[in-house]
Amino acid sequence: MTTTAAARRVESYLIDLFQHLGLGTAHIVAGRLGITDWQGLATRHADRVASLTLINPPILDAGQIRGLASRALVVTGDSGPTAEGASKLLADLPEVALHILRGLECHPWSDVIAIGGRKSVPRYRAFSMPIRPRLRR
């Protein structure tokens, strides 16, 4: 059976890319949840995600990342609606790592990396570097 490009899920293209590059796993960094490329990987291909870093996530269903909770990092401000979403997520999944940018009010449209990137990059590196992506053989 053939499928059209429109019928394929985004994560299937990402899995194809992983295979083309010879990657067994990859670190995924995702922002705004309106773009849901990471969600299919997290729910249907968690074994292919070395780590998942969510930048400024609004309230989301903890079930989407339950299988990745020990390999997940959330970056958010200390106030605003997305900070509330991060608090709820951590209540549901306490094993998720958290990096809070103090003094930053986050909204779904906030560009947290542009605002707090210098503070976030060292935390991301410390979080993701011990988790080595696997190469496919």
NUGU-255439 format. One line per field, with one value per residue: residue in three letters; residue number from 1; x, y, z of N, C-alpha, C in turn. Coordinates in Angstrom, 1 decimal, decimal comma. Layout:
N
pafi c(ala ...)
balo c(NUM ...)
n_x c(X ...)
n_y c(Y ...)
n_z c(Z ...)
ca_x c(X ...)
ca_y c(Y ...)
ca_z c(Z ...)
c_x c(X ...)
c_y c(Y ...)
c_z c(Z ...)
***
This chain:
137
pafi c(met thr thr thr ala ala ala arg arg val glu ser tyr leu ile asp leu phe gln his leu gly leu gly thr ala his ile val ala gly arg leu gly ile thr asp trp gln gly leu ala thr arg his ala asp arg val ala ser leu thr leu ile asn pro pro ile leu asp ala gly gln ile arg gly leu ala ser arg ala leu val val thr gly asp ser gly pro thr ala glu gly ala ser lys leu leu ala asp leu pro glu val ala leu his ile leu arg gly leu glu cys his pro trp ser asp val ile ala ile gly gly arg lys ser val pro arg tyr arg ala phe ser met pro ile arg pro arg leu arg arg)
balo c(1 2 3 4 5 6 7 8 9 10 11 12 13 14 15 16 17 18 19 20 21 22 23 24 25 26 27 28 29 30 31 32 33 34 35 36 37 38 39 40 41 42 43 44 45 46 47 48 49 50 51 52 53 54 55 56 57 58 59 60 61 62 63 64 65 66 67 68 69 70 71 72 73 74 75 76 77 78 79 80 81 82 83 84 85 86 87 88 89 90 91 92 93 94 95 96 97 98 99 100 101 102 103 104 105 106 107 108 109 110 111 112 113 114 115 116 117 118 119 120 121 122 123 124 125 126 127 128 129 130 131 132 133 134 135 136 137)
n_x c(0,8 0,6 1,4 0,4 2,3 1,0 -0,5 1,3 2,7 4,5 6,6 7,3 8,8 11,0 12,0 12,8 14,8 16,6 17,4 18,6 20,8 22,1 21,5 20,6 19,4 18,4 18,9 16,3 15,1 12,6 10,3 7,5 4,3 2,5 3,7 4,1 6,1 7,8 6,0 4,9 7,2 7,8 5,6 5,2 7,7 9,6 11,9 13,7 14,4 16,9 17,1 14,7 14,1 12,0 11,1 9,6 7,0 3,4 0,5 0,4 -0,5 0,7 1,0 2,0 4,7 5,5 7,0 9,4 10,2 12,4 14,3 13,8 13,9 12,7 12,4 11,7 10,1 9,7 7,2 3,8 1,6 2,9 4,7 3,0 2,0 4,3 4,7 2,5 3,1 5,4 4,3 2,9 4,8 7,4 10,1 11,0 13,4 14,1 14,5 14,5 14,1 14,8 12,8 11,6 8,7 6,7 4,9 2,9 3,8 6,3 9,8 11,8 14,4 15,8 15,6 16,5 18,6 21,5 21,6 20,4 21,7 24,1 22,8 21,3 23,4 24,7 22,7 22,1 24,5 25,6 23,9 24,3 23,7 22,7 24,3 23,3 24,0)
n_y c(-1,2 2,2 5,4 8,8 11,9 13,7 12,0 10,8 10,6 13,2 12,2 9,9 10,7 11,8 9,5 8,1 9,9 9,6 7,0 7,2 8,8 7,0 6,9 5,7 6,8 10,1 13,4 15,5 18,7 20,8 23,4 25,6 24,1 24,0 23,1 19,9 18,0 16,5 15,1 12,7 11,2 11,0 9,5 7,3 6,4 6,3 4,9 5,8 8,3 10,0 12,0 14,4 17,8 20,2 23,4 26,0 24,8 24,7 23,8 20,3 17,0 14,6 12,0 12,0 12,2 10,3 7,9 9,0 10,4 10,3 11,1 13,7 17,2 20,3 23,6 26,7 29,9 31,6 32,5 33,0 31,5 29,3 28,5 27,6 25,4 23,8 23,4 21,8 19,6 18,6 17,9 15,7 14,1 13,7 13,0 14,3 16,6 20,0 23,4 26,5 29,8 32,5 35,3 35,6 35,9 33,7 33,2 31,4 32,4 33,4 33,8 32,0 30,9 33,0 35,0 33,8 32,2 32,1 31,4 28,9 27,1 26,0 24,4 22,6 21,3 20,0 18,3 16,7 15,7 13,4 11,4 9,5 9,5 6,8 5,0 3,5 0,2)
n_z c(0,0 -0,8 0,4 0,5 0,6 2,3 3,9 5,6 8,8 10,6 12,3 11,0 8,9 10,3 11,5 9,2 8,4 10,6 10,1 7,6 8,3 9,9 12,6 15,7 17,9 18,9 20,3 21,1 20,8 21,5 20,8 21,0 21,2 19,2 16,9 16,4 16,0 17,7 19,3 18,2 18,0 20,8 21,8 20,1 19,3 21,5 22,2 20,3 21,0 22,5 24,4 25,6 25,3 26,3 25,5 27,1 27,5 27,2 29,2 29,1 28,3 30,5 29,8 27,2 27,4 29,3 29,0 28,5 30,7 32,5 30,9 30,2 29,9 31,0 30,1 31,4 32,4 35,5 36,1 34,7 32,2 30,9 32,8 34,8 33,5 33,4 36,1 36,7 35,0 36,3 38,7 38,0 36,8 38,5 37,9 35,7 34,6 35,5 34,4 35,5 34,5 36,2 37,1 34,7 32,9 31,3 28,3 25,9 23,4 24,0 23,4 24,7 24,4 23,0 25,0 27,4 26,7 27,1 29,8 29,7 28,0 29,2 31,1 29,6 28,2 30,3 31,1 28,8 27,7 29,2 28,2 25,7 22,2 20,2 17,6 14,6 13,5)
ca_x c(0,0 1,4 0,7 0,8 3,1 0,1 -1,0 2,4 3,0 5,8 7,6 7,8 9,9 12,1 12,6 13,5 16,1 17,5 17,9 19,5 22,0 22,7 21,3 19,6 18,6 18,8 18,5 15,2 14,8 11,3 9,6 6,0 3,6 1,7 4,4 4,1 7,0 8,3 5,0 4,8 8,4 7,7 4,6 5,3 9,1 10,3 13,2 14,6 14,7 18,0 16,6 13,7 14,1 10,8 11,3 8,4 5,8 2,2 0,0 0,2 -0,8 1,9 1,1 2,8 6,2 5,7 8,0 10,7 10,3 13,7 15,3 13,2 14,2 11,7 13,0 10,5 10,3 9,2 5,8 3,1 0,9 3,7 5,3 2,0 2,0 5,5 4,5 1,5 3,8 6,3 3,5 2,5 6,0 8,5 11,4 11,4 14,4 13,5 15,4 13,7 14,7 14,2 12,5 11,0 7,3 6,6 3,7 3,1 4,5 7,6 11,0 12,6 15,8 16,3 15,6 17,3 19,5 22,8 21,4 19,8 22,6 24,9 22,0 21,0 24,6 24,9 21,6 22,1 25,8 25,8 23,1 24,9 22,9 23,2 24,5 22,8 25,0)
ca_y c(0,0 3,4 6,6 10,1 12,7 14,3 11,0 10,3 11,4 13,9 11,4 8,9 11,4 11,9 8,2 7,9 10,7 8,9 5,8 7,7 9,3 6,0 7,2 4,9 7,7 11,5 14,4 16,3 19,9 21,3 24,6 25,7 22,8 24,1 22,3 18,7 16,9 15,7 14,3 11,4 10,5 10,7 8,6 6,1 6,0 6,8 4,3 6,5 9,6 9,9 12,9 15,4 19,1 21,0 24,8 26,8 24,1 25,0 22,6 19,2 15,7 14,0 10,7 12,1 12,0 9,4 7,0 9,7 11,4 10,3 11,7 14,9 18,5 21,4 25,0 27,7 31,0 31,3 32,9 33,0 30,3 28,1 28,1 26,9 24,1 23,1 22,9 20,7 18,4 18,1 17,2 14,4 13,3 14,3 12,6 15,3 17,7 21,4 24,5 27,7 31,1 33,4 36,7 35,6 35,6 33,0 33,0 30,5 33,1 33,9 33,2 31,7 30,8 34,3 35,7 33,2 31,1 32,0 30,7 27,6 26,3 25,1 23,4 21,6 20,5 19,2 17,3 15,8 15,1 12,0 10,5 9,4 9,0 5,5 4,9 2,2 -0,6)
ca_z c(0,0 -0,9 1,1 -0,1 1,6 3,2 4,8 6,5 10,1 10,6 12,9 10,1 8,1 11,2 11,6 7,9 8,5 11,5 9,4 6,6 8,9 10,7 14,0 16,5 18,8 18,8 21,3 20,5 21,5 20,9 21,4 20,9 21,0 18,0 16,0 17,2 15,5 18,8 20,1 17,7 18,5 22,2 22,1 19,3 19,1 22,6 22,1 19,4 21,6 23,6 25,5 25,1 26,0 26,0 25,8 27,4 27,1 27,9 29,8 28,2 28,8 30,9 29,1 26,0 27,7 30,4 28,7 28,4 31,8 33,1 29,9 29,7 30,6 30,7 30,4 31,5 33,3 36,9 36,1 33,5 31,9 30,7 34,1 35,5 32,8 33,8 37,5 36,6 34,5 37,3 39,7 37,4 36,5 39,2 37,4 34,7 35,1 35,3 34,5 35,6 34,3 37,3 36,6 33,3 32,7 30,0 27,6 24,8 22,3 24,4 22,8 25,9 24,1 22,7 26,2 28,4 26,1 27,8 31,0 29,5 27,2 30,1 31,8 28,5 27,9 31,5 31,1 27,6 27,4 29,7 27,5 24,3 21,1 19,6 16,1 14,1 12,8)
c_x c(0,9 0,6 1,2 1,6 2,2 -0,4 0,1 2,5 4,4 6,9 8,2 8,9 11,2 12,8 13,4 14,9 17,1 18,2 18,9 20,8 22,7 22,5 20,2 18,8 19,2 18,3 17,5 15,0 13,6 10,8 8,1 5,3 2,7 2,4 4,7 5,0 7,5 7,3 4,9 6,0 8,3 6,7 4,7 6,7 10,0 11,7 14,2 15,0 15,7 17,6 15,6 13,8 12,9 11,1 9,9 7,1 4,5 1,7 -0,2 0,0 0,5 2,0 1,9 4,3 6,5 6,9 9,4 11,0 11,7 14,7 14,7 13,7 13,2 12,4 11,8 10,9 9,6 7,8 5,2 2,5 1,7 4,4 4,3 1,9 3,1 5,3 3,5 2,2 4,7 5,5 3,1 3,7 7,3 9,9 11,9 12,3 13,8 14,6 14,5 14,5 14,1 14,0 11,9 9,6 7,1 5,1 3,9 3,9 5,9 8,7 12,0 14,1 16,5 16,5 16,6 18,3 20,8 22,7 21,0 20,8 23,5 24,1 21,6 22,2 24,8 23,9 21,8 23,4 26,0 25,0 23,6 23,9 23,5 23,3 23,9 23,9 24,4)
c_y c(1,2 4,5 7,8 10,9 13,3 13,3 10,6 11,2 12,0 13,0 10,3 9,5 11,5 10,6 7,8 8,7 10,1 7,7 6,2 8,1 8,2 6,2 6,3 5,7 9,1 12,3 15,3 17,5 20,5 22,5 24,5 24,4 22,9 23,3 21,0 17,6 16,0 14,7 12,9 10,5 10,0 9,6 7,2 5,5 6,4 6,1 5,0 7,9 9,5 10,8 13,9 16,6 19,9 22,5 25,5 26,0 24,6 23,7 21,5 17,9 14,9 12,6 10,8 11,9 11,1 8,5 7,6 10,5 11,4 10,9 13,0 16,1 19,5 22,7 26,0 28,8 30,7 31,8 32,9 31,6 29,1 27,6 27,3 25,5 23,2 22,6 21,7 19,4 17,8 17,4 15,8 13,5 14,0 14,0 13,5 16,3 19,0 22,4 25,8 29,0 32,1 34,8 36,7 35,1 35,0 32,9 32,0 31,1 33,6 33,1 33,0 31,5 32,1 35,1 35,1 32,1 31,0 31,3 29,2 26,7 25,4 24,0 22,3 20,7 19,5 18,0 16,3 15,1 13,7 11,0 10,5 8,9 7,7 5,6 3,5 1,5 -1,4)
c_z c(0,0 -0,1 0,4 1,0 2,6 4,2 5,8 7,7 10,0 11,2 12,0 9,2 9,0 11,4 10,3 7,9 9,4 10,8 8,4 7,1 9,8 12,2 14,6 17,3 18,5 19,9 20,5 21,4 20,8 21,6 21,2 20,5 19,8 16,9 16,8 16,7 16,5 19,4 19,5 18,0 19,9 22,5 21,3 19,1 20,2 22,7 21,2 19,9 22,8 24,8 24,8 25,9 25,4 26,4 25,9 27,0 27,9 28,6 28,8 29,0 29,2 30,2 27,8 26,2 28,8 30,2 28,6 29,7 32,4 32,2 29,4 30,6 30,1 31,1 30,3 32,4 34,6 37,1 34,8 33,2 31,6 31,9 34,9 34,8 33,2 35,2 37,5 36,1 35,5 38,4 39,3 37,1 37,2 38,7 36,2 35,3 34,7 35,4 34,4 35,4 35,2 36,7 35,2 33,3 31,3 29,6 26,5 23,6 22,7 23,7 23,9 25,5 23,8 24,0 27,2 27,9 26,8 29,1 30,8 28,8 28,1 30,7 30,8 28,3 29,1 31,5 30,0 27,3 28,0 28,9 26,0 23,3 20,6 18,1 15,7 13,4 11,7)
***
